Amino acid sequence: MTKAAELRELSADELRGREHDLQDELFRLRIRSAMGEIEAQGKLRSTRRTLARVKTLIREKQ
């Protein structure tokens, strides 16, 4: 899990890149979950929360 303090140090462009990476990862995790291949459901939850943190920080920097 990425801490908010670590994310605050990133620039707006880096945050947007991180947002894109997290959305891709979340998509892949959802597919794997639907197919029954994923064992760690906590990874799905932590990815969603990290994505929310990144989106919040992007919004704050606007």
VMD Tcl script that builds the backbone (N, CA, C; Angstrom):
set m [mol new atoms 186]
animate dup $m
set s [atomselect $m all]
$s set {name element resname resid chain x y z} {
  {N N MET 1 A 0.854 -1.171 0.000}
  {CA C MET 1 A 0.000 0.000 0.000}
  {C C MET 1 A 0.899 1.232 0.000}
  {N N THR 2 A 0.518 2.196 -0.780}
  {CA C THR 2 A 1.260 3.432 -0.879}
  {C C THR 2 A 0.709 4.430 0.138}
  {N N LYS 3 A 1.591 5.041 0.869}
  {CA C LYS 3 A 1.180 6.019 1.873}
  {C C LYS 3 A 0.871 7.351 1.210}
  {N N ALA 4 A -0.046 8.095 1.795}
  {CA C ALA 4 A -0.437 9.392 1.258}
  {C C ALA 4 A 0.744 10.354 1.265}
  {N N ALA 5 A 1.602 10.265 2.268}
  {CA C ALA 5 A 2.766 11.151 2.348}
  {C C ALA 5 A 3.698 10.932 1.156}
  {N N GLU 6 A 3.862 9.675 0.746}
  {CA C GLU 6 A 4.699 9.365 -0.412}
  {C C GLU 6 A 4.074 9.924 -1.688}
  {N N LEU 7 A 2.763 9.832 -1.780}
  {CA C LEU 7 A 2.073 10.311 -2.975}
  {C C LEU 7 A 2.083 11.831 -3.064}
  {N N ARG 8 A 2.056 12.501 -1.928}
  {CA C ARG 8 A 2.054 13.970 -1.921}
  {C C ARG 8 A 3.338 14.547 -2.507}
  {N N GLU 9 A 4.419 13.790 -2.473}
  {CA C GLU 9 A 5.697 14.253 -3.006}
  {C C GLU 9 A 5.739 14.225 -4.532}
  {N N LEU 10 A 4.812 13.525 -5.163}
  {CA C LEU 10 A 4.803 13.409 -6.621}
  {C C LEU 10 A 4.170 14.637 -7.258}
  {N N SER 11 A 4.596 14.913 -8.490}
  {CA C SER 11 A 4.000 16.023 -9.239}
  {C C SER 11 A 2.649 15.585 -9.807}
  {N N ALA 12 A 1.921 16.536 -10.351}
  {CA C ALA 12 A 0.596 16.241 -10.913}
  {C C ALA 12 A 0.706 15.262 -12.085}
  {N N ASP 13 A 1.726 15.426 -12.924}
  {CA C ASP 13 A 1.900 14.515 -14.061}
  {C C ASP 13 A 2.242 13.100 -13.600}
  {N N GLU 14 A 3.074 12.998 -12.577}
  {CA C GLU 14 A 3.416 11.682 -12.037}
  {C C GLU 14 A 2.195 11.022 -11.411}
  {N N LEU 15 A 1.350 11.823 -10.767}
  {CA C LEU 15 A 0.125 11.279 -10.175}
  {C C LEU 15 A -0.821 10.765 -11.249}
  {N N ARG 16 A -0.917 11.489 -12.360}
  {CA C ARG 16 A -1.785 11.033 -13.454}
  {C C ARG 16 A -1.276 9.719 -14.048}
  {N N GLY 17 A 0.038 9.600 -14.157}
  {CA C GLY 17 A 0.626 8.348 -14.636}
  {C C GLY 17 A 0.350 7.209 -13.673}
  {N N ARG 18 A 0.475 7.504 -12.391}
  {CA C ARG 18 A 0.192 6.496 -11.356}
  {C C ARG 18 A -1.279 6.094 -11.384}
  {N N GLU 19 A -2.155 7.087 -11.628}
  {CA C GLU 19 A -3.590 6.803 -11.722}
  {C C GLU 19 A -3.861 5.844 -12.875}
  {N N HIS 20 A -3.233 6.097 -14.003}
  {CA C HIS 20 A -3.428 5.229 -15.175}
  {C C HIS 20 A -2.936 3.810 -14.872}
  {N N ASP 21 A -1.771 3.686 -14.238}
  {CA C ASP 21 A -1.224 2.370 -13.891}
  {C C ASP 21 A -2.154 1.616 -12.937}
  {N N LEU 22 A -2.682 2.336 -11.956}
  {CA C LEU 22 A -3.576 1.696 -10.983}
  {C C LEU 22 A -4.887 1.259 -11.626}
  {N N GLN 23 A -5.404 2.059 -12.563}
  {CA C GLN 23 A -6.632 1.666 -13.248}
  {C C GLN 23 A -6.416 0.407 -14.072}
  {N N ASP 24 A -5.255 0.312 -14.732}
  {CA C ASP 24 A -4.934 -0.904 -15.485}
  {C C ASP 24 A -4.813 -2.109 -14.564}
  {N N GLU 25 A -4.128 -1.917 -13.441}
  {CA C GLU 25 A -3.961 -3.008 -12.479}
  {C C GLU 25 A -5.306 -3.456 -11.910}
  {N N LEU 26 A -6.160 -2.486 -11.602}
  {CA C LEU 26 A -7.479 -2.797 -11.064}
  {C C LEU 26 A -8.307 -3.582 -12.077}
  {N N PHE 27 A -8.214 -3.199 -13.336}
  {CA C PHE 27 A -8.930 -3.916 -14.393}
  {C C PHE 27 A -8.477 -5.374 -14.453}
  {N N ARG 28 A -7.147 -5.576 -14.439}
  {CA C ARG 28 A -6.625 -6.941 -14.500}
  {C C ARG 28 A -7.031 -7.755 -13.275}
  {N N LEU 29 A -7.037 -7.121 -12.115}
  {CA C LEU 29 A -7.434 -7.825 -10.891}
  {C C LEU 29 A -8.901 -8.212 -10.926}
  {N N ARG 30 A -9.750 -7.333 -11.465}
  {CA C ARG 30 A -11.181 -7.651 -11.567}
  {C C ARG 30 A -11.423 -8.817 -12.503}
  {N N ILE 31 A -10.691 -8.855 -13.612}
  {CA C ILE 31 A -10.814 -9.974 -14.558}
  {C C ILE 31 A -10.403 -11.278 -13.869}
  {N N ARG 32 A -9.251 -11.248 -13.207}
  {CA C ARG 32 A -8.775 -12.448 -12.518}
  {C C ARG 32 A -9.727 -12.878 -11.422}
  {N N SER 33 A -10.332 -11.925 -10.739}
  {CA C SER 33 A -11.278 -12.243 -9.681}
  {C C SER 33 A -12.527 -12.907 -10.253}
  {N N ALA 34 A -12.992 -12.392 -11.379}
  {CA C ALA 34 A -14.184 -12.963 -12.011}
  {C C ALA 34 A -13.926 -14.385 -12.496}
  {N N MET 35 A -12.683 -14.662 -12.871}
  {CA C MET 35 A -12.336 -15.995 -13.361}
  {C C MET 35 A -11.982 -16.941 -12.221}
  {N N GLY 36 A -11.917 -16.407 -11.010}
  {CA C GLY 36 A -11.616 -17.242 -9.858}
  {C C GLY 36 A -10.135 -17.511 -9.670}
  {N N GLU 37 A -9.273 -16.786 -10.359}
  {CA C GLU 37 A -7.833 -17.026 -10.276}
  {C C GLU 37 A -7.164 -16.269 -9.134}
  {N N ILE 38 A -7.783 -15.218 -8.678}
  {CA C ILE 38 A -7.145 -14.387 -7.658}
  {C C ILE 38 A -7.367 -14.994 -6.272}
  {N N GLU 39 A -6.314 -15.048 -5.516}
  {CA C GLU 39 A -6.406 -15.615 -4.169}
  {C C GLU 39 A -6.480 -14.522 -3.111}
  {N N ALA 40 A -5.778 -13.434 -3.342}
  {CA C ALA 40 A -5.704 -12.372 -2.346}
  {C C ALA 40 A -6.698 -11.265 -2.682}
  {N N GLN 41 A -7.888 -11.347 -2.125}
  {CA C GLN 41 A -8.898 -10.316 -2.377}
  {C C GLN 41 A -8.484 -8.983 -1.756}
  {N N GLY 42 A -7.591 -9.016 -0.803}
  {CA C GLY 42 A -7.103 -7.790 -0.177}
  {C C GLY 42 A -6.361 -6.906 -1.164}
  {N N LYS 43 A -5.735 -7.513 -2.162}
  {CA C LYS 43 A -5.014 -6.750 -3.186}
  {C C LYS 43 A -5.982 -5.881 -3.981}
  {N N LEU 44 A -7.138 -6.400 -4.263}
  {CA C LEU 44 A -8.171 -5.651 -4.992}
  {C C LEU 44 A -8.609 -4.439 -4.167}
  {N N ARG 45 A -8.829 -4.660 -2.903}
  {CA C ARG 45 A -9.271 -3.584 -2.013}
  {C C ARG 45 A -8.196 -2.504 -1.852}
  {N N SER 46 A -6.958 -2.922 -1.646}
  {CA C SER 46 A -5.889 -1.944 -1.455}
  {C C SER 46 A -5.618 -1.153 -2.728}
  {N N THR 47 A -5.777 -1.778 -3.879}
  {CA C THR 47 A -5.596 -1.073 -5.148}
  {C C THR 47 A -6.679 -0.019 -5.332}
  {N N ARG 48 A -7.915 -0.361 -4.987}
  {CA C ARG 48 A -9.008 0.622 -5.078}
  {C C ARG 48 A -8.761 1.809 -4.155}
  {N N ARG 49 A -8.295 1.533 -2.959}
  {CA C ARG 49 A -8.046 2.608 -1.996}
  {C C ARG 49 A -6.878 3.496 -2.424}
  {N N THR 50 A -5.831 2.887 -2.956}
  {CA C THR 50 A -4.698 3.673 -3.430}
  {C C THR 50 A -5.115 4.541 -4.610}
  {N N LEU 51 A -5.935 3.998 -5.494}
  {CA C LEU 51 A -6.449 4.771 -6.621}
  {C C LEU 51 A -7.268 5.960 -6.122}
  {N N ALA 52 A -8.058 5.759 -5.108}
  {CA C ALA 52 A -8.853 6.852 -4.535}
  {C C ALA 52 A -7.947 7.924 -3.935}
  {N N ARG 53 A -6.875 7.497 -3.270}
  {CA C ARG 53 A -5.915 8.466 -2.716}
  {C C ARG 53 A -5.284 9.306 -3.819}
  {N N VAL 54 A -4.881 8.644 -4.904}
  {CA C VAL 54 A -4.249 9.346 -6.015}
  {C C VAL 54 A -5.227 10.342 -6.636}
  {N N LYS 55 A -6.469 9.919 -6.845}
  {CA C LYS 55 A -7.468 10.815 -7.423}
  {C C LYS 55 A -7.732 12.017 -6.516}
  {N N THR 56 A -7.740 11.788 -5.211}
  {CA C THR 56 A -7.936 12.872 -4.259}
  {C C THR 56 A -6.800 13.877 -4.341}
  {N N LEU 57 A -5.571 13.386 -4.412}
  {CA C LEU 57 A -4.416 14.283 -4.479}
  {C C LEU 57 A -4.379 15.044 -5.797}
  {N N ILE 58 A -4.782 14.412 -6.877}
  {CA C ILE 58 A -4.856 15.112 -8.172}
  {C C ILE 58 A -5.857 16.251 -8.059}
  {N N ARG 59 A -6.965 15.971 -7.449}
  {CA C ARG 59 A -8.013 16.987 -7.266}
  {C C ARG 59 A -7.519 18.143 -6.390}
  {N N GLU 60 A -6.764 17.822 -5.348}
  {CA C GLU 60 A -6.224 18.862 -4.457}
  {C C GLU 60 A -5.230 19.768 -5.174}
  {N N LYS 61 A -4.473 19.208 -6.108}
  {CA C LYS 61 A -3.445 19.982 -6.795}
  {C C LYS 61 A -4.000 20.847 -7.914}
  {N N GLN 62 A -5.248 20.678 -8.264}
  {CA C GLN 62 A -5.841 21.484 -9.331}
  {C C GLN 62 A -6.124 22.880 -8.861}
}
mol reanalyze $m
mol bondsrecalc $m
mol representation Tube
mol addrep $m
